[in-house]
């Protein structure tokens, strides 16, 4: 066969393949139109919501406990007011009307919902409508350029510690067990979420270089990537490294099941966020800190102290906030910069503690020596045109309904630090 003949054969095969693909595309298009005419054009938001939640759950777009929260938001704030409407009939007038009505909703105790709660419901609704074109072929652009402004009470200011308050609180952790003390110190000097701290393994701790690698998170024993699906490295200061070494020795002498977790339960499993609730409250009371100190408060404190002294970019790089990916895309924050920022931010806090052992532990001859040396180193509920969107707010309690298709949601009784 000559070259010219070979080229003709190739051209003919290509033509046949293109025709076959076009015929298959036409069949698929006709099938989509037939299904859409039968179901989608008259689909209500209630019917679509079932498909949407199944899609979100099966694709892993959101974590299971976040799906639970969104289900409660939908059932309480969206379904009663819009569930009966067809998706194609929900436009800007309907959304503006919903904003006015949802702002009048009240809790069981008669109190209005907080602004963050209602704004979270709005973001959920907008996300559902924007996804309609992909899921069921019905485009809905009504939420675009529409902002929800609501005259509702804001949540009370979040407690954040000053540098002096943080130092006083950490000093009182000497009276807690070594594992709780280490857990609090790691959170209070890195800003890690509790789910990230409780998912740490010893491979994540770099004693030689003085860093902690944040690679995963856990919620109710289920392990996921971090909240932002990114990994990051945070500085580990000398005093924190010494406390972790002490904790490791203490851990090896106890009856805890052996494993790779840095902070395991007695059964060797992941710990829940409530494990530090009472210790933090005790330490705050002893330190004279008249604030509600929680895992989240420690995270906010770290972010605030570093932001005040080293800037927003470095603070986001250390704490791993949701906008970290875009911020670091345009900025480079070195590991040395992170460590230097923390040293400046925490000042004398890092010099105020030293490893402590109980008398009973010091006399324990069965203690394992791990052979590690100390490290050296505006209008009321109206829709207004705007290009902006705001971040997620707080969730609210309520029963968790069943997912469609037989999937029963687990009610999450705890939340990890976020």
C-alpha positions, 0 to 999 in steps of 0.5 A: 500500500502506497503512502497516498492510499494509507492516507485515504484509508486514515481519512475514511476511518476518521470520517466514519468515527466522527459520524458515529460520535455525532449519532451517539451525541444526538441520541443522548441529547434526545434522551435528555430532552425526553427525560427533562420534558417528563420530570425536570420542567415541573420539578419543585425545589423539594424534589430537586433538593433530594437529588442535590443532597444525594449528589453532594453526599455521594461525590464527597463535595462536603463532609458528612457532618457538613451535609447534616448541618445543611440538611437542617438549614434546608428543612428549617429555613428553605423548604417551608417557604420555597419547597413547593415552587418549581425551580424555573419559577424561582427568580429574584422576586421570589428570593427577595420575598424569601429573604423578608420572610425568613428574617421573621422566623423565630427559634422555639424560645421566641428569639430571632435567628442570628445574622450568620445563621440566616446568611448561611441559609442564603448561601446554601439556597444560592448554591443549590440553585446554581447547581440545578443546570448541571444536575437537572438541566434547568439553569437558574441564575437568580442568585447572581449579583444578589446579596442578602442583607438582614437586620438580625442580631449578630452573634456575641463577640468571639473570645480571643486571648491577649498575649498576657492571658495566653501566657497565664493560661498556658502556665496553668497547664502544668497541673494537667496530665502530660497529654492534655497539656501537650494538646493545649500547647500545640493548639495554642502555638500553631492555631491548628483545628482540633480535628487536625491536632487529634489526627496527628501521627508521630511521623508528622512531628519533625523534632530535628527541624522544629516543624509539625506537618498538618496533613489530615483531619478527623471528625468523629473518628472519620479521617479526611483531608484538612478542611481546605484540602491542603497540607501545610507546615507549622513551626514547633517551638523549643518549649513545645518540642520538649513538652511533646517529648515529655508526653511521648515518654509519659504515653509509653509508660501508660496502658494506652494502646500503642499506635502512631497517633500523637494523642490517642484515647486509652483505646488507641482511637481518635479523641473527641473535641470535648476532651479539652473542654474542662481542662481549658475551663480549669486553666482559665479559672486558675489563671484569672482569665474571665473568658470562655476559652475553647479550642476555637478560642485558641485558634482565633488567638493564634490567628490574631496574635500573628496577624497583629505582628506579622501580617495576614498572609503569614497568619493564614499560612500558619492557621490554614484558613479557607482563603489560604490557597489563593493567598499563598498562590500569590505569596511565598511564606517560607518556613523560616518566616513562619517560625520567626513570626511565631517567636515574635507573636508569643514572646515570653510565652515560650520561655515561661514553661519547662517540662514537668513530671509528677513525683510519682512519674519521676520515681517510675523505673519502668519509664522508657527513655526515647533518647531524644535530646532537647531541640536547639532551635444595611436594609431590612431583609432585602435583596440588593444588587452586589457582586460580593459574597460572604463566608460561611456562618454558624450552624444551628441545632435541630433534628437531622432528617434522613437522606433520600435513597435510604441513607440515614444521616448520623447526627454529629454530636461534636464538632472539631475545631475549625 
